[in-house]
Amino acid sequence: MNQRIVLGLLIAGGLGIGLFSAVERLMRRAGRQVTEIEQPPSEPVQPVTLVSAPPRKPELPRPAPNPAPAPVPNPALPVAVARPEPVRQPAPVPVKGAPVIEKLAICLGVKDRNPVNETATVAVKSGRVYCWMRVASASGKKVRPVWTINGKTTTGNWIAIGSNQFRTWTAKRIDASSVGPAKLEVQDDKGRVIATREFSVVK
């Protein structure tokens, strides 16, 4: 009886060992197949050739464009000379009850009862300077010029106004001693200054 049991155990053990060995061999084969499948076939590595770009040449500065030549005046063509305009001074403020000086001009002459060459700068070589005025609303009244030239004051003669629209003028001699700032005032018969003009005498 005991021999049969021992024999059975030996047979069972042998079968177990054989079965374990068979299972282990199957698992090893399966592992090799999985490993062979997972590893992709290797491809030959191609060498990479580095190509270097040629160095860039530095850009040279561009020359500045030549400026257009200035036009050369043609001596055969007439040249226009701009004449200085007379200095415009504000109109005098009327004095209540006094003659109204509508216009007071410093000029170099009078023609057809109108001022000629109105100016604010009088050259000594002119020899004289004119005071021209247009007076309104002063019929029967009198006015006179008062010159202050280079610090020296000279009072002119009285001028009788003959109508309500009256033009009149007077002249003042100048010389080398007159060079400097100058002023002309017009007074009425009550000594009130009713108009003023400033000018200068130059060499």
C-alpha positions in Angstrom: 0.0 0.0 0.0 2.7 2.5 0.9 4.6 1.7 -2.3 1.7 2.6 -4.4 1.3 5.9 -2.7 5.0 6.7 -3.1 4.9 5.7 -6.7 1.9 7.9 -7.3 3.6 10.8 -5.7 6.7 10.3 -7.8 4.7 10.1 -11.0 2.7 13.2 -10.0 5.9 15.1 -9.2 7.4 14.1 -12.4 4.4 15.2 -14.4 4.4 18.5 -12.5 8.0 19.1 -13.2 7.6 18.2 -16.9 4.6 20.5 -17.2 6.4 23.4 -15.5 9.4 22.9 -17.9 7.0 22.9 -20.9 5.2 26.0 -19.7 8.6 27.8 -19.1 9.8 26.9 -22.6 6.5 28.2 -24.1 6.9 31.5 -22.2 10.5 31.9 -23.3 9.5 31.4 -26.9 6.7 33.9 -26.6 9.1 36.5 -25.1 11.5 36.0 -27.9 8.8 36.5 -30.5 7.5 39.6 -28.7 11.0 41.0 -28.5 11.7 40.3 -32.1 8.4 42.0 -33.1 8.9 45.1 -30.9 12.4 45.9 -32.2 12.1 47.6 -35.6 14.6 46.7 -38.3 17.5 49.1 -38.1 18.1 51.4 -41.1 21.6 52.5 -42.2 22.4 56.0 -41.0 23.4 58.3 -43.9 26.1 60.9 -43.2 24.9 64.6 -43.1 27.0 67.0 -45.1 27.1 70.6 -43.7 27.1 73.3 -46.4 28.4 76.7 -45.2 27.1 79.8 -46.9 29.7 82.2 -48.3 30.3 85.4 -46.2 28.3 88.4 -47.2 30.2 91.4 -48.5 29.7 94.6 -46.5 27.5 97.2 -48.3 29.3 100.3 -49.3 27.7 103.7 -48.4 25.8 105.2 -51.4 27.2 108.6 -52.5 24.9 111.6 -51.7 23.1 113.1 -54.7 24.7 116.2 -56.0 22.6 119.3 -55.2 21.0 121.1 -58.2 23.2 124.0 -59.3 21.8 127.5 -58.4 20.3 129.3 -61.3 22.7 131.8 -62.9 21.0 135.2 -63.4 20.8 136.4 -66.9 22.2 139.9 -67.1 20.1 140.5 -70.2 16.9 140.2 -68.2 15.6 143.2 -66.2 15.8 142.8 -62.4 12.8 143.8 -60.4 13.7 146.0 -57.4 11.2 145.9 -54.5 10.4 149.4 -53.2 9.9 149.7 -49.5 6.3 150.5 -48.6 5.6 153.5 -46.4 5.0 152.6 -42.7 1.3 152.6 -42.0 0.5 154.3 -38.8 -2.8 154.2 -36.9 -5.4 156.9 -37.7 -5.5 159.7 -35.1 -8.1 159.7 -32.4 -10.5 162.6 -33.0 -10.6 165.2 -30.3 -14.0 166.4 -29.4 -14.7 169.8 -30.9 -11.4 169.9 -32.7 -10.8 169.7 -36.5 -10.7 166.1 -37.8 -7.5 165.1 -39.5 -8.7 162.4 -41.9 -5.2 161.8 -43.2 -1.7 163.0 -42.2 1.3 162.1 -44.4 5.0 162.6 -44.3 6.1 162.8 -48.0 8.8 164.1 -50.3 6.6 166.2 -52.5 3.0 167.2 -53.5 1.5 166.9 -56.9 -2.0 167.8 -58.0 -2.7 168.5 -54.3 -1.9 164.9 -53.4 1.2 163.6 -51.5 4.0 162.1 -53.5 6.5 159.4 -52.1 5.0 158.9 -48.7 7.7 157.6 -46.4 8.8 157.1 -42.8 12.5 157.6 -43.6 13.7 160.9 -45.2 17.2 161.3 -46.6 19.1 164.4 -45.8 19.8 164.9 -49.5 16.1 165.5 -50.1 16.6 168.9 -48.6 13.1 169.1 -47.2 10.2 167.1 -45.8 6.5 167.8 -46.4 3.5 167.6 -44.1 0.4 166.9 -46.0 -3.1 166.7 -44.4 -6.7 166.3 -45.2 -8.9 168.1 -42.7 -12.7 167.7 -42.2 -15.4 169.5 -40.2 -13.1 172.5 -39.6 -14.2 175.3 -41.8 -13.1 178.7 -40.4 -10.7 177.0 -37.9 -6.9 176.9 -37.9 -4.2 174.2 -37.5 -0.4 174.3 -37.4 2.4 171.8 -37.6 5.0 171.2 -34.8 8.2 169.6 -35.9 10.6 167.8 -33.5 13.6 166.7 -35.4 16.7 165.2 -33.7 15.6 166.7 -30.4 14.9 170.2 -31.7 11.3 171.5 -31.8 10.1 174.0 -34.4 6.5 175.4 -34.6 5.1 176.1 -38.1 2.7 178.9 -39.2 -1.0 178.7 -38.7 -3.0 177.3 -41.7 -6.6 178.5 -42.1 -9.1 175.8 -43.0 -11.3 177.1 -45.9 -14.0 174.3 -46.1 -15.3 171.2 -44.4 -13.2 169.1 -46.7 -9.9 170.8 -47.0 -6.4 169.6 -48.2 -3.3 171.5 -47.3 0.4 171.0 -46.8 3.6 172.7 -45.6 7.3 171.9 -45.9 10.3 171.8 -43.5 13.9 172.2 -44.5 16.4 169.6 -43.3 20.2 169.3 -43.3 23.0 167.2 -41.8 22.1 168.4 -38.2 18.6 166.9 -38.7 19.8 163.2 -38.8 18.0 161.3 -36.1 14.4 160.5 -34.9 11.7 162.9 -35.8 8.0 163.6 -35.1 5.3 165.7 -36.6 2.3 166.9 -34.5 -0.7 168.9 -35.7 -2.3 171.3 -33.2 -5.6 173.1 -33.3 -6.1 176.8 -32.4 -6.5 175.7 -28.7 -3.1 174.0 -28.6 -4.5 170.5 -28.6 -2.6 167.8 -30.5 -5.1 166.3 -32.9 -2.7 164.1 -35.1 0.9 162.7 -34.9 3.3 161.0 -37.2 6.8 159.7 -36.4 9.6 159.4 -38.9 13.4 159.5 -39.1 16.0 161.5 -41.0 19.0 159.6 -42.3 22.2 160.4 -44.2 
